[in-house]
Amino acid sequence: MNRSESSLGQLAQAADIPSVDRLLQLPAIALFVQQHGHRLVAQQVRQMQAQLRQRALAQQLASDELLPQALEQRFQTQLQAELQPKLRPMINLTGTVLHTNLGRALLPEVAVQAVVTALTSPANLEFDIGTGKRGDRDDLVEDLLCELTGAEAATIVNNNAAAVLLMLSTLAPDREVVVSRGELVEIGGAFRIPDIMKRAGAHLVEVGTTNRTHAFDYEDAITDQTAMLMKVHCSNYAVMGFTKEVPLAELVQIGRQKGVPTTVDLGSGTLVDLAQWGLPSEPTVRQTIEAGADVVTFSGDKLLGGPQAGIIVGTKDHIRALKKNPLKRALRVGKLTLAALEPVLALYRSPEFLAEKLTTLALFTRPQSEMKQQAVRLQPVLQQALGADYQVAIEPMFSQIGSGAMPVDVLPSYGLVVHFVGSGRAGSAMMKVESWLRGQQRPVIGRIHRDTLYLDLRCLAEADVSLLQTQWGQALL
Ligand SMILES: *Cc1c(COP(=O)(O)O)cnc(C)c1O
């Protein structure tokens, strides 16, 4: 038996690997040079060559792999993987509509169009067309925000964490901020009220207990060092049972008597009462302003359904002070954000059409029958792809709004449920399906609970049904 023979067939030696120049002359690779230029293709060819050499030295390279066609094929696969964008579209079947890790709110088409226009043409980002003088980028949405919330003034920053930071560092540097112990929130991604307070240079004064905070707790905590009373919306958890919190209007009264402002971090912050669509109610920004809050901060890409942004509304004086803080310049939004935010806000002027036009609300209110119908179309394809060890059922389930909004409320939904019916461990069998779904061209993310995989179809776009049919039809588990 020859030394270079093994289970791999004929083994290739490192010396057999063609030179970079020879590889670049292979017809398929030469074509890539025309498309992507010499520099990139040559770099990738050298990389492929180095990998082949390593395998040859490890006695793992079969001679067949050096045939021109095999080399061309290998190169094409490598280049495609290399050129694939890192930010990729996914299919969200987690049942969480506002999924922070998957990019939160999906924007309506009007917003997408506005972004394209703003990016491909000069725009009056900071230019007052009326006077020909320099403008302020906040002016583009301030009037709309005031109309929709009843506030006197508004300003926009990069996200709500930035809004809270700017608010605290402007209104409470080296002074005290009184917050209930029941509201010392941690949002995913390292946003914690006590930490942001420290970074902003404010001193946190905790009052009350985890479950109960009374008016006298706030009253007793106010000193001449107090900069503000602050309420934080418990967006991602609920305190239940024997509880007591001071209603905002009452807190505002306490503050006014002692001459200190009251601010609210609303978190999700919705502009309309969602109860009119049968959804659970959250305090709206308008209600919060009407209750007397001096400054309110909220996110643009949670319940509001717009781009990532931190929106701050409040009294003229407070907003003016925030805008003068040099941090505002560091935290300001770009034109993409403003271009997308304006048309989204404009949709709220005609609430009659909101459920149809605002993508997130359309998803929250999607009829169960529609999702069930999609499930009926997808079930046989997935069953076929997974084989007899799995059973794919069509079942009702519950989705979540997500992003901390209304953590205890759920939306009745429909989807596919994958049970393991083969022999062996269900846990690892489910991990195998999860990884298969994630590894496809358009990665699909579901939710595993007790060795069962749930694919909630609430967020499945109609166009993606056929995409999934093709994708699952092609690659068996
Ligand atoms: C989500 C949230 C934040 C952070 O908002 P981002 O827009 O994610 O920066 C802050 N406070 C509360 C109460 C929240 O719910």
Ligand as a Chemical Component Dictionary entry (heavy atoms), coordinates in Angstrom:
data_LIG
# 
_chem_comp.id                   LIG 
_chem_comp.type                 NON-POLYMER 
_chem_comp.pdbx_formal_charge   0 
_chem_comp.three_letter_code    LIG 
# 
loop_
_chem_comp_atom.comp_id 
_chem_comp_atom.atom_id 
_chem_comp_atom.alt_atom_id 
_chem_comp_atom.type_symbol 
_chem_comp_atom.charge 
_chem_comp_atom.model_Cartn_x 
_chem_comp_atom.model_Cartn_y 
_chem_comp_atom.model_Cartn_z 
_chem_comp_atom.pdbx_ordinal 
LIG C1 C1 C 0 -36.366 50.125 27.845 1  
LIG C2 C2 C 0 -36.211 51.005 28.985 2  
LIG C3 C3 C 0 -35.096 51.848 29.095 3  
LIG C4 C4 C 0 -34.008 51.836 28.069 4  
LIG O1 O1 O 0 -34.478 52.288 26.833 5  
LIG P1 P1 P 0 -33.608 52.052 25.505 6  
LIG O2 O2 O 0 -34.379 52.753 24.438 7  
LIG O3 O3 O 0 -33.487 50.596 25.325 8  
LIG O4 O4 O 0 -32.279 52.688 25.737 9  
LIG C5 C5 C 0 -34.998 52.662 30.183 10 
LIG N1 N1 N 0 -35.944 52.661 31.145 11 
LIG C6 C6 C 0 -37.044 51.869 31.074 12 
LIG C7 C7 C 0 -38.045 51.907 32.171 13 
LIG C8 C8 C 0 -37.218 51.015 29.985 14 
LIG O5 O5 O 0 -38.276 50.214 29.912 15 
# 
loop_
_chem_comp_bond.comp_id 
_chem_comp_bond.atom_id_1 
_chem_comp_bond.atom_id_2 
_chem_comp_bond.value_order 
_chem_comp_bond.pdbx_ordinal 
LIG C1 C2 SING 1  
LIG C2 C3 SING 2  
LIG C2 C8 DOUB 3  
LIG C3 C4 SING 4  
LIG C3 C5 DOUB 5  
LIG C4 O1 SING 6  
LIG O1 P1 SING 7  
LIG P1 O2 DOUB 8  
LIG P1 O3 SING 9  
LIG P1 O4 SING 10 
LIG C5 N1 SING 11 
LIG N1 C6 DOUB 12 
LIG C6 C7 SING 13 
LIG C6 C8 SING 14 
LIG C8 O5 SING 15 
# 
